[in-house]
Structures are given as C-alpha cells and as structure tokens.
Amino acid sequence: MEPGVNEINQELKAGLKVTVTEKPGCRRILKIEVPASEVNREFEAAYKRLRQGLSIPGYRKGKAPLELLKARYSDSATQEVKESLVPKAYEQALKEKNLSPISMQEISDIELKPDQPLRFKVEIEVPPQIQELNYKELEVEKPVFLITDKLIDKTLKELQESHAEDEVVERNARSGDVLTVDLEKVTPEASSPERRENIEISLKPDAIQKEFYEALVGKGGGELVEVTVARSDDRPEKGSSEESVGYRLKIKEVKERKLPELNEEFARRFTGWTGRPDPQNIAELKSNIEADLDIKARKEAEQILRRNLIRKLVEANPIEIPESFVSDYTKSVSQGLKSKLTDLEEEKFQESYRPHLIDQLRWELLFHRIAEEEKIEVTADDLEGWVGRYAERFQLPKEKIRQNLSDEKEKQRIEEQLLEEKVTDFLISKSEIRERGLPYDVS
C-alpha cells in the first residue's frame, strides 16, 4: 500500500537536514539533504505508478517486473522523484528554518540516486531584516533663509522687466534690445538650409551664445549677419568631419525694451496678495514681495529639512535591500518616466539613479516599520483634512473629491502619502534640529 501524505511528511520532517548560509543583499543559500529512506520510498511510488500506466509486450498491464522497469525507465522514475521530492523538501526546509522568501533564485547541484540521500542547493531572497531601529534624537540641519534687500530689489526688477513694452527703433542694436530675425541653419548633413522666420532674440550676453551676441550688437534693420558656432562635444552630429555650424540671420526689426516707471501706478497693478492688502506705492509693493519671498523660503526650508531627515535616517539604518526589490523598482520608475520623456535612456537612468532609488526603498521600509512601532495610523479625520486642503487648493467641491476616494487604489495612494507625512512629522518632533542661517536665492 502506498504511504499517505501525512506519513511522508513526518518521515521527511524527521530526517531532513538543512543548513542556511547568509549572503549579501538579503540572499540565503539553503543546503538541503533528504534521507535515503525517503528517497527510496519515492522511487518505489514512482515505479508503481509507471508499472500501472505502461503496457509492456509480454506482460499484462501492471505486472511487469520491477527490475525490468528499473532497467528501461530509470530516467523517467528519477525525473518523477525529483519533481515530487525537491519541492516538498524545499517547503519543509522553509518551515523548519522559519523563512519566508520573496523570491527563489535558483535550485542547483541536485544529487539524486536510489539508496542515497537527495542533496541540493536553493538560493532565495528574504525580506530585509530590520533588527534595531535608530530613529530618535537624530541631528538634522534646517536652513533658515534670510530675505535680503538685494533679493527684494532683484525680484522687483524682474517684475518691472516682465511688464516692459518693446518699441521699434530706427538705430543699430544695443545690448538689452530685442531683435526680430529670419534665420537659416546650414549644416553639411542637410541638403537644404533649415529656415525659421520671425524669431525674437533677446540681445543679452546671458541669454544667447557669445558668437550670436557679438555678431548682432551694432547691426541694424535689414542687415544680413553670418554666425559660426562651434559644436559641443555632446552634439547629435558627433563624428562628423565638420566642427562648426553656420547661421545666416536677416535682421527685420530692432526693438528697445521700455521699462515701466517704478511709481504708484506700477505698484497698483499687482493685486490679490494672500493675507496682505494690495500695495499703493513701491514701498508697500516691496513689503509684499518680501512677505511672499518669506513664505516661499519657509516652505523650501521645510522641504530641505525633510530631505535631510530622510537622509540621516537612512544613514543611521543601513538595511540591506533585496536585488529583486531594486530591479523591480528601478524598472517601474524608468518605465513611468519613459512614458513622459520619450528620449529617456533607461539603462543609463537605472545605473545613475540606482543609489538614490535604493535609499528611497530603505526610507519606505523604515517609515512603515516606525509607523508600526509607534502605532501611527491614518484616521478618517486625516483623510477628511486632506479632502479639505485639496478642495481649497484646486477650488473643487469636497463631495467630488470624496467620490474619487471611493476608488480603492486612489484611497490607498492618499493614505500612503498621509502616513509618510505623519511619520516624518513624528521624526522631526523627536530629532535635534540645528538651524543654519543662509541668504535666500530663488535663481
């Protein structure tokens, strides 16, 4: 009578030998040995199934001698035993060593013969092991941005320039003018010049290439100008014998930028300041600019603080990440970007951003583990607060946003975002924040 499953499992459990070797990257090598008695039991069952299913000339079905079957069908029996016993031994080994693999990389070095133990190796990946968490009293730097008079004046100047009017003038071009030109690009690879009409060029040394700036300053309407520009090392035509590109420009108009006068009329153009009255003069406008810059600076400082905190936390908890996690994550991110950036080179992106993506995976594992440790959860009130903020920001009815949360995937995405924010806020409250004053620069 063929043994039952429970009997087989008990025999296997009693005689199984398993050794586990730890390898970098959350890999484990299992060496598994099944006793010869269990191997022979499996071979007996395999030959019995073969005998019952085969029709051999000279013998009634199911009556062929065992020695004949072993002589003719040993390969088939061995394959059956391998397919039956290796998975059972592997599953039993995992239970014995309390392992929960996230992937099985390879089964190798299988040794299987009658009357001998079955031996084989299995390489697996296990989830990252976080033994001890170090997340309290981290020293984190936070910038305190200073709004300088120079920055306020610069911002005011940008506002003035954004409201400038261009006036056609009958003179040669000066620095700061705007030129309207027709342009031809001439390259050896092209059969005919590439033409573009009515292009506006801002004649500033920091706005165009040096060769164009020097060639156009001092020229007037109707003049033809030729410019030769050296190709850069990363040019698409790299490898061509030609080392420069030629341009022909016809100047159609020279326009002078007329800046509005900085007076009360100019200040009153700017309305709708959040939490502040509309300015009536330049002093009030500058005051509003300063307040607006301060709001932006505080937000940016908070973002930098959070990035610094995450970096410190990851450095303090250098957990290993399984290669399969890294590979799947980098592919997912690069494929998502490729749908938006058609010229993205996936292999180069995955290689260059790999360290950053590994740190991102570490952060995700860590903030979830910290949430468990500290019992931080996303509540219904948290979700409702998010609905209110989103509705106010995008001027949408709350009910429409709540309907979007009926989609389970969208709700999970928002809950994940809110959990990350809550854990980050908690970590900031437990960290030692060192402030550092810096001039604010929005360039």
C-alpha positions as CSV (number, residue, x, y, z in Angstrom):
1,M,0.0,0.0,0.0
2,E,1.3,3.4,-1.0
3,P,2.1,5.6,2.1
4,G,-0.1,8.6,2.9
5,V,0.8,12.2,2.6
6,N,1.0,12.7,6.4
7,E,3.3,9.7,6.8
8,I,5.6,11.0,4.1
9,N,5.7,14.5,5.6
10,Q,6.5,13.1,9.1
11,E,9.4,11.0,7.6
12,L,10.7,13.9,5.7
13,K,10.5,16.2,8.7
14,A,12.2,13.7,10.9
15,G,15.2,13.1,8.7
16,L,15.6,16.4,6.8
17,K,18.9,18.2,7.2
18,V,19.1,22.0,6.4
19,T,21.9,24.4,6.6
20,V,21.5,28.1,5.8
21,T,24.3,30.4,4.7
22,E,23.7,34.2,4.7
23,K,24.9,36.2,1.7
24,P,24.8,39.9,1.0
25,G,21.7,41.5,-0.5
26,C,19.3,39.5,1.7
27,R,20.3,36.3,-0.1
28,R,20.3,32.9,1.6
29,I,21.8,29.6,0.4
30,L,20.0,26.6,1.7
31,K,21.7,23.2,1.5
32,I,19.1,20.5,1.9
33,E,19.5,16.8,2.4
34,V,16.7,14.2,2.3
35,P,17.4,10.8,3.9
36,A,17.9,7.8,1.6
37,S,14.9,6.1,3.2
38,E,12.6,8.8,1.9
39,V,14.3,8.8,-1.5
40,N,13.7,5.0,-1.8
41,R,10.1,5.5,-0.7
42,E,9.6,8.0,-3.5
43,F,11.3,5.7,-6.1
44,E,9.0,2.8,-5.1
45,A,6.0,5.0,-5.5
46,A,7.3,6.3,-8.9
47,Y,7.9,2.8,-10.2
48,K,4.5,1.6,-9.0
49,R,2.8,4.4,-11.0
50,L,4.9,3.6,-14.1
51,R,4.0,-0.1,-13.8
52,Q,0.3,0.6,-13.6
53,G,0.4,3.0,-16.6
54,L,2.6,1.2,-19.0
55,S,1.8,-1.6,-21.5
56,I,4.9,-3.7,-22.0
57,P,4.9,-6.5,-24.6
58,G,4.9,-10.0,-22.9
59,Y,3.4,-8.8,-19.7
60,R,-0.1,-8.0,-18.5
61,K,-0.6,-4.3,-17.7
62,G,0.6,-3.6,-14.1
63,K,2.5,-6.9,-13.9
64,A,5.9,-6.0,-15.4
65,P,8.9,-7.0,-13.1
66,L,10.4,-4.2,-11.1
67,E,13.9,-5.0,-12.4
68,L,12.7,-4.5,-16.0
69,L,11.2,-1.2,-15.1
70,K,14.4,0.0,-13.4
71,A,16.5,-1.1,-16.4
72,R,14.2,0.7,-19.0
73,Y,12.6,3.6,-17.2
74,S,15.1,4.7,-14.5
75,D,15.4,8.2,-16.1
76,S,11.6,8.7,-16.0
77,A,11.4,7.5,-12.4
78,T,14.3,9.8,-11.4
79,Q,12.6,12.8,-13.0
80,E,9.3,11.9,-11.2
81,V,11.0,11.7,-7.9
82,K,12.9,14.9,-8.5
83,E,9.6,16.8,-9.4
84,S,7.9,15.3,-6.3
85,L,10.5,15.3,-3.6
86,V,12.5,18.5,-4.3
87,P,9.5,20.9,-3.8
88,K,8.3,19.0,-0.7
89,A,11.8,19.1,0.8
90,Y,12.2,22.8,0.0
91,E,8.8,23.7,1.6
92,Q,9.7,21.7,4.7
93,A,13.1,23.4,4.9
94,L,11.5,26.8,4.9
95,K,9.1,25.8,7.7
96,E,12.0,24.3,9.7
97,K,14.1,27.5,9.4
98,N,11.2,29.9,9.6
99,L,12.0,31.5,6.3
100,S,9.5,33.5,4.1
101,P,11.3,34.1,0.8
102,I,10.3,36.9,-1.5
103,S,11.8,35.0,-4.5
104,M,13.5,31.8,-5.3
105,Q,16.5,32.5,-7.5
106,E,17.9,29.0,-8.4
107,I,17.8,25.3,-7.5
108,S,21.2,23.7,-8.2
109,D,23.6,20.9,-7.5
110,I,20.9,18.2,-7.4
111,E,22.2,14.8,-6.4
112,L,19.6,12.1,-6.7
113,K,20.1,8.3,-6.9
114,P,18.3,5.3,-5.3
115,D,19.7,4.2,-1.9
116,Q,21.4,7.6,-1.4
117,P,20.3,10.9,0.2
118,L,18.9,13.6,-2.0
119,R,21.1,16.7,-1.8
120,F,20.5,20.1,-3.5
121,K,21.0,23.8,-3.0
122,V,18.5,26.6,-3.2
123,E,19.2,30.3,-3.4
124,I,16.5,32.5,-2.1
125,E,15.9,36.2,-1.2
126,V,14.3,37.1,2.1
127,P,12.6,40.3,3.2
128,P,15.0,43.0,4.6
129,Q,15.8,42.3,8.2
130,I,15.4,45.3,10.5
131,Q,16.8,44.2,13.8
132,E,17.1,47.5,15.7
133,L,15.7,50.9,14.7
134,N,17.7,54.1,15.3
135,Y,15.3,56.9,14.7
136,K,15.2,59.1,17.8
137,E,17.3,62.1,18.6
138,L,18.8,62.4,15.1
139,E,20.8,65.5,14.4
140,V,19.3,67.3,11.4
141,E,20.1,70.6,9.8
142,K,17.4,73.0,8.8
143,P,18.2,76.2,6.8
144,V,16.8,79.5,7.9
145,F,16.6,81.6,4.8
146,L,17.2,85.3,5.1
147,I,15.4,87.6,2.7
148,T,17.9,90.3,1.7
149,D,17.3,93.7,0.2
150,K,19.3,92.6,-2.8
151,L,16.8,89.8,-3.5
152,I,13.8,92.1,-3.0
153,D,15.3,94.6,-5.5
154,K,16.1,91.8,-7.9
155,T,12.5,90.5,-7.7
156,L,11.2,94.0,-8.2
157,K,13.4,94.4,-11.2
158,E,12.1,91.1,-12.7
159,L,8.5,92.4,-12.2
160,Q,9.4,95.6,-14.0
161,E,11.0,93.7,-16.9
162,S,8.0,91.3,-17.2
163,H,5.8,94.4,-17.8
164,A,8.2,96.1,-20.3
165,E,6.9,97.0,-23.7
166,D,9.0,96.6,-26.9
167,E,9.2,99.7,-29.2
168,V,10.6,99.5,-32.7
169,V,13.6,101.9,-33.1
170,E,15.5,103.1,-36.2
171,R,19.0,102.6,-34.9
172,N,21.6,99.8,-34.6
173,A,21.1,97.2,-31.9
174,R,22.4,97.7,-28.4
175,S,22.7,95.2,-25.5
176,G,19.3,94.6,-24.0
177,D,17.4,95.2,-27.2
178,V,15.0,92.6,-28.8
179,L,15.6,91.6,-32.4
180,T,13.2,90.1,-34.8
181,V,15.1,87.9,-37.3
182,D,14.7,85.3,-40.0
183,L,17.3,82.5,-39.5
184,E,18.9,79.8,-41.7
185,K,20.9,77.0,-40.2
186,V,23.4,75.5,-42.5
187,T,25.0,72.1,-41.8
188,P,26.9,69.7,-44.1
189,E,24.4,66.9,-43.3
190,A,21.4,68.9,-44.5
191,S,20.6,69.0,-48.3
192,S,19.0,72.5,-47.8
193,P,19.2,75.1,-45.0
194,E,16.8,74.8,-42.1
195,R,14.7,78.1,-42.1
196,R,12.8,79.8,-39.3
197,E,11.0,83.2,-39.6
198,N,10.2,86.0,-37.2
199,I,12.3,84.7,-34.3
200,E,12.7,87.1,-31.4
201,I,16.1,87.2,-29.9
202,S,16.8,88.9,-26.6
203,L,20.2,90.6,-27.1
204,K,21.7,89.9,-23.7
205,P,25.0,88.2,-23.1
206,D,23.5,85.7,-20.6
207,A,20.5,84.9,-22.9
208,I,22.2,83.8,-26.1
209,Q,25.5,82.3,-27.2
210,K,28.6,84.5,-27.2
211,E,29.0,84.2,-31.0
212,F,25.5,85.5,-31.7
213,Y,25.7,88.3,-29.2
214,E,29.0,89.7,-30.5
215,A,27.8,89.4,-34.2
216,L,24.4,91.1,-33.6
217,V,25.4,94.0,-31.4
218,G,25.8,97.1,-33.5
219,K,23.8,95.8,-36.5
220,G,20.6,97.4,-37.9
221,G,17.4,96.5,-39.5
222,G,17.7,94.9,-43.0
223,E,21.3,93.7,-42.4
224,L,22.4,90.2,-43.1
225,V,24.6,88.6,-40.4
226,E,26.6,85.3,-40.6
227,V,27.5,83.4,-37.4
228,T,29.6,80.3,-37.0
229,V,29.1,78.4,-33.8
230,A,31.3,75.5,-32.6
231,R,29.6,72.2,-32.0
232,S,29.6,70.9,-28.4
233,D,31.1,67.5,-27.5
234,D,27.6,66.1,-27.0
235,R,26.3,67.3,-30.3
236,P,23.9,64.9,-32.1
237,E,26.2,65.2,-35.2
238,K,29.2,64.0,-33.2
239,G,31.6,62.1,-35.5
240,S,31.1,64.4,-38.5
241,S,34.2,65.9,-40.0
242,E,32.7,69.4,-39.6
243,E,33.3,71.0,-36.2
244,S,31.0,74.0,-36.5
245,V,27.5,75.1,-37.6
246,G,26.8,78.1,-39.8
247,Y,23.9,80.5,-39.4
248,R,22.6,83.3,-41.6
249,L,20.3,85.9,-40.0
250,K,18.4,88.7,-41.6
251,I,17.5,91.4,-39.0
252,K,13.9,92.6,-39.6
253,E,13.4,94.8,-36.6
254,V,15.3,96.3,-33.7
255,K,13.1,96.9,-30.6
256,E,14.1,98.7,-27.5
257,R,12.7,97.5,-24.2
258,K,10.8,100.3,-22.4
259,L,10.6,99.6,-18.7
260,P,7.6,101.0,-16.8
261,E,8.4,103.6,-14.3
262,L,8.5,102.4,-10.7
263,N,5.7,104.6,-9.2
264,E,2.4,104.3,-7.5
265,E,0.6,103.4,-10.8
266,F,3.0,100.5,-11.3
267,A,2.6,99.2,-7.7
268,R,-1.2,99.2,-8.0
269,R,-1.0,96.7,-10.9
270,F,-0.3,93.9,-8.5
271,T,-3.4,92.7,-6.7
272,G,-4.6,89.6,-4.9
273,W,-1.8,89.1,-2.3
274,T,-2.7,86.4,0.2
275,G,-3.3,87.8,3.7
276,R,-2.0,91.3,2.7
277,P,-3.5,94.5,1.4
278,D,-2.9,95.5,-2.2
279,P,0.1,97.8,-2.5
280,Q,-0.5,101.6,-3.1
281,N,3.1,102.5,-3.6
282,I,6.6,101.0,-4.3
283,A,7.4,100.7,-0.6
284,E,4.3,98.6,0.0
285,L,5.0,96.5,-3.1
286,K,8.4,95.7,-1.8
287,S,7.0,94.8,1.6
288,N,4.6,92.4,-0.1
289,I,7.4,91.0,-2.2
290,E,9.4,90.4,1.0
291,A,6.4,88.6,2.7
292,D,5.8,86.5,-0.4
293,L,9.5,85.5,-0.6
294,D,9.4,84.6,3.1
295,I,6.5,82.2,2.6
296,K,8.4,80.5,-0.3
297,A,11.6,80.4,1.7
298,R,9.9,78.8,4.7
299,K,8.3,76.1,2.5
300,E,11.6,75.4,0.8
301,A,13.3,75.2,4.2
302,E,10.7,72.7,5.4
303,Q,11.3,70.6,2.3
304,I,15.0,70.6,2.8
305,L,14.6,69.7,6.5
306,R,12.5,66.7,5.5
307,R,15.0,65.6,2.8
308,N,17.9,66.0,5.4
309,L,15.9,64.0,7.9
310,I,15.3,61.1,5.5
311,R,19.0,61.0,4.5
312,K,20.0,60.9,8.2
313,L,17.5,58.2,9.0
314,V,18.7,56.0,6.0
315,E,22.3,56.5,7.0
316,A,21.5,55.5,10.6
317,N,19.7,52.4,9.5
318,P,21.8,50.8,6.6
319,I,19.4,47.9,5.9
320,E,20.1,45.6,3.0
321,I,17.7,45.7,0.1
322,P,17.0,42.6,-1.9
323,E,18.2,42.8,-5.5
324,S,14.7,41.9,-6.8
325,F,13.2,44.9,-5.0
326,V,15.8,47.2,-6.5
327,S,15.4,45.7,-10.0
328,D,11.6,45.9,-10.0
329,Y,11.6,49.4,-8.5
330,T,14.1,50.9,-11.0
331,K,12.3,49.3,-13.9
332,S,8.9,50.7,-12.7
333,V,10.3,54.2,-12.2
334,S,12.2,54.3,-15.5
335,Q,9.2,53.0,-17.4
336,G,7.0,55.6,-15.8
337,L,9.4,58.3,-16.8
338,K,9.8,56.9,-20.3
339,S,6.0,57.4,-20.9
340,K,6.7,61.2,-20.3
341,L,10.2,61.5,-21.6
342,T,10.5,59.7,-25.0
343,D,14.3,60.2,-25.2
344,L,15.0,58.7,-21.8
345,E,17.8,56.1,-22.0
346,E,16.5,53.5,-19.5
347,E,19.8,51.7,-18.9
348,K,21.7,54.9,-18.2
349,F,18.9,56.2,-15.9
350,Q,18.8,52.9,-13.9
351,E,22.6,52.9,-13.5
352,S,22.9,56.5,-12.4
353,Y,19.9,56.7,-10.2
354,R,20.3,53.3,-8.6
355,P,21.8,54.6,-5.3
356,H,19.0,57.1,-4.9
357,L,16.3,54.5,-5.6
358,I,17.9,52.1,-3.1
359,D,17.7,54.9,-0.5
360,Q,14.1,55.5,-1.4
361,L,13.3,51.9,-0.9
362,R,15.1,52.0,2.5
363,W,13.0,55.0,3.5
364,E,9.8,53.3,2.6
365,L,10.6,50.2,4.6
366,L,11.8,52.3,7.5
367,F,8.8,54.7,7.8
368,H,6.4,51.7,7.6
369,R,8.3,49.9,10.4
370,I,8.4,53.1,12.5
371,A,4.6,53.5,12.0
372,E,4.2,50.0,13.4
373,E,6.5,50.7,16.3
374,E,4.8,54.0,17.3
375,K,1.3,52.9,16.3
376,I,1.0,55.8,13.8
377,E,-2.1,55.4,11.6
378,V,-4.1,57.3,9.1
379,T,-7.5,58.1,10.5
380,A,-10.8,59.2,8.9
381,D,-10.1,62.7,10.2
382,D,-6.8,62.7,8.4
383,L,-8.5,61.8,5.1
384,E,-11.2,64.4,5.7
385,G,-8.5,67.0,6.4
386,W,-6.7,66.1,3.1
387,V,-10.1,66.5,1.3
388,G,-10.5,70.0,2.7
389,R,-7.0,71.1,1.7
390,Y,-7.2,69.7,-1.8
391,A,-10.6,71.3,-2.3
392,E,-9.3,74.7,-1.2
393,R,-6.2,74.4,-3.3
394,F,-7.9,73.5,-6.6
395,Q,-11.2,75.2,-6.0
396,L,-13.2,71.9,-6.2
397,P,-16.3,70.7,-4.3
398,K,-15.4,68.4,-1.4
399,E,-18.0,65.9,-2.5
400,K,-16.3,65.3,-5.8
401,I,-13.0,64.6,-4.1
402,R,-14.7,62.2,-1.7
403,Q,-16.1,60.4,-4.7
404,N,-12.6,59.9,-6.1
405,L,-11.6,58.2,-2.8
406,S,-14.2,55.5,-3.5
407,D,-11.6,54.1,-5.8
408,E,-9.7,51.8,-3.5
409,K,-6.3,52.3,-5.3
410,E,-6.6,56.0,-5.1
411,K,-7.6,55.9,-1.5
412,Q,-4.6,53.7,-0.7
413,R,-2.3,56.1,-2.5
414,I,-3.5,59.0,-0.5
415,E,-3.4,57.0,2.8
416,E,0.2,56.1,2.0
417,Q,1.1,59.7,1.4
418,L,-0.5,60.8,4.6
419,L,1.2,58.1,6.6
420,E,4.5,59.2,5.3
421,E,3.8,62.8,6.3
422,K,2.7,61.7,9.8
423,V,5.8,59.6,10.3
424,T,8.0,62.4,9.1
425,D,6.3,64.9,11.4
426,F,6.8,62.5,14.3
427,L,10.5,62.0,13.5
428,I,11.1,65.8,13.3
429,S,9.5,66.1,16.7
430,K,12.0,63.6,18.1
431,S,15.1,65.0,16.3
432,E,17.6,67.6,17.3
433,I,17.1,70.4,14.7
434,R,20.2,72.6,14.1
435,E,19.2,75.8,12.3
436,R,21.6,77.5,9.9
437,G,21.1,81.0,8.5
438,L,21.5,81.3,4.7
439,P,20.7,84.1,2.2
440,Y,17.7,83.0,0.2
441,D,18.2,82.8,-3.6
442,V,15.4,81.9,-6.0
443,S,17.6,81.8,-9.1
